[in-house]
Amino acid sequence: MSSATVARRIRRGLWQRPVRGTAVLQSGVPTREQLVEIALVYARPDAVLTGVEALRRHGLRRVPDTDAVHVLVGEARRVSSSAFVLVERTERLPAPVVRGDVPVAPLDRAVVDTLRRCPDRDEVRALLAEVIGAHRSTVARLRDELEAGSQRGSGLVREVLVEIEDGIRSASEGWARDLHESSDLPTVLWNPKVLRADGRLLGRPDAWFDDVGLAWEIDSFEFHPEGDDATARRRAAFVAAGVVVVHHRPRLLRADPARVIEEVWSHYLLAASCPRPELTVVPVSEAS
């Protein structure tokens, strides 16, 4: 078909030209899958899908919201970003993995490429919590990927990786950590293993004040997907073992931080007035 015919049909609104050198043979809005195909056609021949769309193809859910389709091409290429297509030239063009006939960057690279462009701390926390919590990657691997690539936009990602090393496993726990650091509350451990005297696991509280044996739970259904019944059983097991438990909904951490700090302090003093339970605690940094 001649270029003149294509141009005429585009002018008449029968077809579309979303980016230079491509045409969509329909008048309706292209689907997300079509936009990915358009981006790869536009940036061919060596284009590799990365960023949010790559993460979706790796099966991740907690990804930032963006309209851009991010693709990688070789450093020597002279193709530039256009419309919704974000083109990044790189000396480290990865060997792609194939997901549904689409060449996709390996998971660690796609995570780092996504988060270097994400300014929202909670979105960074959520994605890293999903990737590491599901054992799809590790702090060490992601840090190596950060070191190997561009340093632009890496500061926030590095900060959140430190949080994860400390035991933070969700955005809501990150809010609790921020609140704790802004307060005069005593030292706390995040997501440690709490063991009974015989070595059996009692539970993993979101936060633990070890000097008095106080558990602090952040009751977020999203990050406690086992449901309210399992959460209640875990709390009952702590109480039966002599542990004082304080719990808060994530929204209260933002809506009324002063109240949260006051309630944690009151429970801390209650726990301090009782004999500390005979429990052993293994911090995240020492847990296998």
Buried (B, 14 or more C-beta within 10 A) or exposed (E): EEEEEBEEBBEEEEBBBBBEEBBBEEEEEBEEEBBBBBBBBBBEEBBBBBBBBBBBBBEBEBBBEBEBBBBBBBEEBEBEBBBBBBBBBBEEBBEBBEBEEBBBBBBBBBBBBBBBBBEEBBBBBBBBBBBBEEEBBBBEBBBEBBEEBBEEBBEBBEEBBEBBBBBBBBBBBBBBBBBBEEBEBBEBBBBBBBBBEEEEEBBBBBBBBBEBBBBBBBBBEEBBEEEEEEBEEBBEBBEEBBBBBBBBEBEBBEEEBEEBBEBBBEBBEEBBEEEBBEBEBBBBEEEE
